[in-house]
Structure formats: structure tokens, C-alpha cells
């Protein structure tokens, strides 16, 4: 059986691809001018791949808190009271001793994150495949 193209003078060069990656093929072209010492033409394919993110156990994912709990007025009031108490305690500590801006920021950040962890809990993350 002779595989010839529509003009019956050049052989049809084909590309084989796994069915899994079938949708990634964007364009396939033959390059007639490429000299590869054969009676076939060079075939070039453009593929579009989306790489899967590699989640390693060593990386710490960003902590996202479930802010939907703040729609509940009871949880919102509990969060406000707890946060005010922590800020008041950190302010009292900062007044007693001379601290830098970096130490002030660390105190504010720690008070906010610890309050969010206690009251709001962490959001469950769903990784895209």
C-alpha cells in the first residue's frame, strides 16, 4: 500500500502521540527544505502543555483562613473581642520596653494569626490536578 499525499508525489509524514496528550497538539507542519538524508520530510509539531505543580512536603503552603465564619455574628464578636485582648496585651508589653519597628510588626502579625487560627480555622485547600 502506497501512502501518498493529495498531490501523489510526496509521502505522507505522520506524527504519533499518546491519547492522553491528544488535545495538546496545536499545529503540525512539514518542513520540506530540511535536509535529513531521507526521502521523508521533517515534521514539526507545536504542543501546549500545562505543567502540574509539584507539591513537596518541604514547602509550607500559604495559610488561608476560613473568613466565611465571620458572617456569623457570634463568631465575629468573639473574633473582635479576642483580637482586641491580644492587641492590648501586646501594646502593654511594647510600652514597657523599647522595641524596633520589626519587633512591633512581629507582635501584631503573631496576634492576628494566632487569633485567626483559634477562631476561624484554616481553609481546606483543594489542589488542581
C-alpha positions, 0 to 999 in steps of 0.5 A: 500500500502506497501512502501518498499525499493529495498531490501523489508525489510526496509521502505522507509524514505522520506524527504519533502521540499518546491519547492522553496528550491528544488535545495538546497538539496545536499545529503540525507542519512539514518542513520540506527544505530540511535536509535529513538524508531521507526521502521523508520530510521533517515534521514539526509539531507545536504542543501546549502543555500545562505543567502540574505543580509539584507539591513537596512536603518541604514547602509550607503552603500559604495559610488561608483562613476560613473568613466565611465564619465571620458572617456569623455574628457570634463568631465575629464578636468573639473574633473582635473581642479576642483580637482586641485582648491580644492587641492590648496585651501586646501594646502593654508589653511594647510600652514597657520596653523599647522595641524596633519597628520589626519587633512591633510588626512581629507582635501584631502579625503573631496576634492576628494569626494566632487569633485567626487560627483559634477562631476561624480555622484554616481553609481546606485547600483543594489542589488542581490536578 
